[in-house]
Amino acid sequence: MNAVIVIDQKESWLEIPGATVITAERYLAETDSGGPEASVRVLNFCRTVRYQGRGYYVSLVAQARGQRPLPDVRTVGDLKSEARVRDLSAELEPLVRETLHHEDSDRFELDVYLGKDPAARHQALADRLFKSVRAPLLRALFTRIEATWRLDAVRAIGVADIPAQHRAFLLQAAGSFEAESPAARRRTGGSKPRLALLWDSALPHQPSNEKARENFLRIAPLVGLEAELVGLDAMERLPEFDALFNRAEPDVDGVTYEFARRAEALGMPVVDDPESMIKCTNKVYMHELMSRHRIAQPLTLIVHRGNLGQVVPTLGLPCVLKLPDSGFGLDVVKIESQEQLRQEAERFFKVSELLVAQEWLPSEFDWRIGVLDGRPLFVCKYFMAPGYWKINQVGDGQKLIEGESTALAVGEAPALVIDIAVRAANLVGRGLYGVDLKQVEDRVYLIEVNCNPNIDAGIEDQALGDALYREVLGVFARRIAERRSGI
């Protein structure tokens, strides 16, 4: 079996022919070479309960390295979703009713090791759970209410949770494991394509201002769509629509991610799609992915507690320290002393096992290239906020202080800037991305690829006007048509 098995702590009994067993600490600390080993399957046997814990990062980094993690990061997120558990319970209900019979208790736990039931009593249910929840080690809790059994919880467990009497069974299951391809689910839309524009009225920093949202609604009929603004409380209405366009915050641990996941499950075109949210909102993933494909970036160090002392010798001072899922420049700190580094790192380590540190590259402005469906869409220069080192500054009361901006035609930007932006965005997916770059003399460095980039009236649309909105909406119209025709 051409596989790497990653575990929380070394276990002497876990030896599987053809597989390499390593700890999460070692896996995350290694530098991926991008060689043939990038095609292996990574079986993540770590506990993945905590967002941005070691188990989470094993799956995230494996995806960035082009490997095939089980579970993938989307599955890790799904396991924390109460709505996903409810959906899964309904999906399993007929099989549970038919096969689950336990008279001595109103609670029942089923362990599933790579689709196998170690107790050999509920193999059909174990197989179905594994096909629905692609995690190698699962524990499902069923409860009985008024003679009816239902799935109450499901979580990914780690090797440390395996009872001693089940170890031999796990070794056998892992040795014979063959990955199965998930079945695609398709959806047929109605006669009138409808686009849901998801927004959050309470969000202090909107990705599209009020005028831009009005423009999307006004121009949608011109490309054959009906568009409607929907709030975060409208999830049950998703089946009414043919596509979802996220103009709320891309929160992988919140409601917007659940919206995107459900919409994708319905088979509809989604921007931001769940995978892009996961990839773009984590800077550790981005660094691994872009390094693997040799996209120029500022000198970067992925920081853990064991190598914090290497930051200053490697990057010098000042440098920049980032929380992996920071946005709008929040939790991005300019470090000017060893003591400040220690304090800020300790604050960030309470949230994430890994941090990102980068060399300091001062510039007058940042490039932002909007890329949609693999093509450059718009170009903006974002200048630094007045008297500040970033393009925006969050002031008192969460007020956003922004620098000036200038939109250009795509042809007016340097060819190298456009080329790097499109290459980087296409490594992430085919959605809508805002690619941020710094130009230092004749060199261009990728800073990050953002999903859910701003499209504001008066800023990003300065050069294109209504054509910008028409381009975005036209992609949705085409994708809906392709979905309906079965392409």
N, C-alpha and C positions, 0 to 999 in steps of 0.2 A: 504494500500500500504506500503510494507516494504521498506522505502526509507529515505534517508537523502537528504534534499535540502539545498544547500550551496549558500549563497547570499553575495554580496559585503558589504551591510550595512543592519541593521535590518529594516524590513518593517512590520508595525503592521497589515497590511491587509492580509499578506501572511500566511494564516493558512490552512493547508490541513489535513483532517482526516487520521490518520495512518502514517503520515510523520513527521519527525523531521526537523525543519527549523533552521539552525544556520548560523552564519556569517563565512566568509572565515578565518578571524583572529582566531576565536575560533577553527574551524576545524583543521587548520594547527598547532595550539599550543597544541592540545590534543595529548596525547601519546596513540597510538593504543595498545590495549591489546592482539590482535590476537584472541579474543574470537568469539562467534557466530555472533556478529555484523559485522564481516569482510565480511560476504556474502551479505550485503545489497547493493542496488543500490544507487549510488550517482548521483543526478541530479545537475549538476553544472550550476547554474543560474547566475554565475558571468560573467563579461566581460572577454574575453580571448584573446584580441587583442595583448597584449604585451608578447613577449617571456620572460619567467621567472617572469612574474607578478603574482599576487595572484591567478587569475583565472587559469593560466597555472599550478601553483603548486597544486591547488585543484585536478585537474585531475591526475597529476603525482603521488601525494601522495596516492590518492585513489587506483590507480593501484598497488602501492607498498604494500598497506594494504590488497590486495586480494579482494577489493571491485569492483564494476562494474560501473565506471564513464561514464557519458554521458554529454559532449563528452569525448572520450578518448584522450590521448595526440597526437596520430597520426592525429586525426581529427583536433585538434587545429593547428597542423603544416600545414595540407592540406589547411585550410582556408586562410593561408597567401601565398599560392602558386598561382601565376598567371597562370601557366601551368594547375593546377588543375581546376581553374575557366574556362579556355578555354575548357578543356575536358568535364566539366560539362555542359557548354553551348551547346556543340555539342550533348551531350547525351539528353538534354531537348528540343532541337530545334523542333522536330516534335510536341511535346505536346504544346510548346509555340506558334507555328504557328497556331495550331488548336484552342487553347482556349483563347489566350490573345488578347483582342480587346479593345483598349482605343483610342478614336479619339481626346480627348481634350488636350493631352500632349504627348511629345516624351520620357517621363520618367515615370516609374511606380515602386513603392515599394510594395513588398509583404512580410508581416510578417507571420511567421510560428511558432506556439506554439505547440511543441510536435506533429507535423504532421498536425495540424489543422489551417485553415485560419480563423482568427477572423472576417473578413468581409464576410465570407461565399460566396465568388464569384469565387474563384479559388481553390477549395478543391483538385481536381485531381493534380494540379501543386504543391500545398503545400505538399501533401502526397508523391509525387515523390521526391521533394527536401529533405524532411526529411529522406527518405529511402537512398538517395545518400549521404547526409551530416548529419551524426548522431549527431546533436547538438540540445538541447531542444528548444532553442530560437534563431530563425534565422531571418535575414532581407536580402532579395534579391533585387537587383536593376536591372531592365530591361531598356534598351534603344532601341529606334526605329531609324533605319537608312534605309532610302529609303524604307519605308513601311514594313520593316522586323524587328521584335523584337528579341533581343538577351539578354542573361544574361550577365550583365556587372560586377557585384560584388556580393559576398555573405559573410556575416560575422555573427559571433555569438554575440548576444546582451545580455544584463543583465536585471535584474528585473527593474532597474532604467529607462530602455528604454521603458517600457511598458506603453502606454497611460492609463490614469485613466479609460477611458470607456472600456478598454479591460481587466481590472483586473479580473472581474467575469468570463470572458471567459477562462482566463489562469487557474484560480482555478479549473474550471470544466474540462479542458483538462488535467491538472496534476492529478486530482483525478481519472480519468478514464484511465490513461495511462498504456498501456501494451507494454513492449519492444518486438521488433521483431528481429529475428535472421537474420543477413545479409546473403545473398546468396553467396556461393563460386563461384568464377570464375576459370575455368580451361583452360589450354592451351595445345594443342597437338603440339609437336615439329616436326621438319623435320627428315630426315633419318640419317643425320650426326650430332651428338650432338656437339654444339659449345659453348664454354665458353668465355665470355667477361671478361678480367681482366681490371678493371677500375683503371686508375692511373692519377695523376696530375703532369705533368712535372715541374710545377712551385712550387710545395710543397717543402719547405726547409728541412723537416724531413720526409723522405719517410718510410712507414711501411714495404716495401721490397726494398732492394737495387737493383742495376742494375743486378748483378749476380743472385740474387734470382729470379727476374722476368724472366731472361733468362732460369733459371732452370724450372720454371713453364711451359714455352712455350715448352721447349725441352722434358719434361717428359709427357706432356698431351697426345700425341699420344699413349704412352705406356699403358694408361688406357682407350683408345678408345675415346678420346676427341680431338677436334680441339680448340686450345686456341689462342686468339688474344688480344693484348694490345689495349685498346680504351681510348681516352681522354675524358675530360669533355664536349667537343663539339659534342660528338657522340650520344646524347640521342635519336635522331630520328632513329638510327640504332638498337635500342634494339630488335625490332621484328626479327632481323636476327639471334639472339642467343637463346640458350636454358637455359642458366644460367648466373648469374652475380656474380663475385668475386671482392669485393671492396678492392683495394690496394691504395685508396686515403684516404683523411681525412674523418672520420665519422661525418660530420657537419649536425646536425639536422635542421639547419636553412639555408642550402645552397644546392648546386647542387648535391652533393653525396646522400643526403637524397632523393631528387627528383628522381634520378636514381633508387635507391632501391625501392622507392614506385611504380614507373612505372613498373619496372621489376616484382615486386610481383603481381601487377595488371594483368600482362600478364600471371601469373600462373607459372613463372619459379622459380627454386631454387635460393635463394639470400643469400649471405654472404658478408657483414653484412645486415641482414634483418632490415626493418625500426623499428620494435619494439625493437630489441636489441640495435639499435643506440640510441633510446629515453631513454631506461633504463640505458644503460652503461654510457652515457655521462652526467648523472646527479647524483651527489653524494648524494643528498637528497633522491632520490628514492632508491638508493642502500642501504643507511643506514636503511630506513624504511623496505625494503624487507628483508634484512639480520637479522635485529633485530627481525622481526616477526618470522623468522625460527631459531632463536637462534644460529646464526653463530657468533663466537667470533670476536669482533672488538675492536680496541682501544676505550677507553672511549670517547664518542662523544656527542656533543651538537649541535643541529640544532639551528642556531642563527638567530634571527630577531631583529628589532630595539628595541623591548620591553624587550629583555632578554640579551642584550649585556653585561650588568654588571655582569651576572652570569658566564661568560666564565672563568675568572681567579680564582674565588673561587671554581669552579667546576673542572677545569682541571689543575690549577697551571701554573707556568711559568718555562721553555718555553712551548709553545703549538703550534699547527699548525692551520692556518686558510686557508680555501680553498674556491674558487669560485666553485659552484656546477658542472659546465661543463668544468673545467680546464683539460688540457691534456699536456702530455710531461713534467709534473711538473710545467707548467706555471700557474701563479695565485695560487700557493701554497706557503704560506709564513710562515716562522718560527717567531713566536711572542715572544719577550723577554721583553716587557714592556707594561704597561697599555696605554701609549701614542701611541705606535706603533699599538696596537690593535685598538684604536679609529681611527687612520688615515687609516689603511688598511681596516677596516670594512666600513668606510665611502666611500672609493673608490669602494669597491665591491658592496655596497648597490645601487650604481648608475646603476648597471647592473642587480642585482638579489635581489628579496625580501627576500630570505633565503640564508644563508651561512652555511658552515660546519666547526666546530672547533673540534679538536681532541687532546688527550693527546700526549705528546712527547715520542716516543719510539725509542731511538737511537739503531742502529744495524750496524754490519759490512757489511751486504748485505741484499738484498730482494730476496725472492723466486719468480720466475715467472713460473707458470704452464700453459702450453698451453692445452686447452680443446676443443675438436671438436666433435660434435655429441654425447655429453654425456660421452666421454672417454678421459683420459689423453693422450696428444699427444707428448709433449716435456717438459723438465724441464731445467730451467736455474737459475743460481745464478748471480744476477746483483750486483756488488760491487759499493760502493759510488764513485762519481766522485772525483778526487784528491783534497783534502783539502776542500771538500764540504759535506753537510749533506744529499744530494739527489743523486740518481744514475745518474742523468744527470744535466747539468747546461747549460743554454743558454747564451753564451757569446756575445761579440760585433759582430754586423752584423748577428745576429741570428745563429751564429755558435754553434753547439751542442757539448758540452764537456761531454763525457760519461766515466763512470767507466769501469773497466774490467768486463768480463763475462765468465762464465764457464757453458757449457751444460753437463747434466748428462742423463743417461738412467732413465726412469721412476722408475725402481726398485731400483735405488740408492738413491732416495729421501726418507725422513722419511714418513712412512705410514700416519701419521696424516696430514702432509702437503698435500699429494695427496688427502686424503679423504675430507678435508675441501675445497680444490680447486674444486673438482668435484661436491660436494654438492652445493657450491655457484654458479658455472656456470650453473648447471642444473636448478636452480631457475630462471635464466634469459631466457634460451631457449636452442636450439639445434645447435647454430651456432659455430663460432670460437671465443674463448675468451682467453685472457691472464689474469690469476688470480694472483694478487700480494699479497704476505703474508709476515709478519715479524715473525721471531721466536725469542722469548726472553726466554732463558733457555729451559724449557720443554713446554712452552706455544706458541701457534701459533695464530696469529691474522690476519684476513682478512683486507687488506688495500683497495682494489678495484677490481672490475671485469671490464676489458677493452674489448670492441669489437675492431676489427681491430688491433690485437696485431702484433708486429713486427715479421716477418719471414725474417731474413737477412742471406744471405750466409756468412759463417764464424762465425756466432754467434749461433742462435737458431738451426742450422742444424749441429753443431759440432758433436753431438753424433749419429744422424741418417743418415746424408748425404742425398742421393737422396730419401731414404725411407720416409723422412718427406714430400717432395713434392708429392710423390706418394700417401701417406695417405690422404693429403688434396684433391688432385684432384680425388681420388677414391670416396670420399664422394659425390662430384658433379656428377660423372658418375652414381653412384647408385641412387641418387635422381632423375636425369633426366630419368633413366630407369623406376623408380617407377611411375613418373609422366606420362610417355607415356603408361604404362600398366594399368593406372587407379588405382594403389594401394593407 
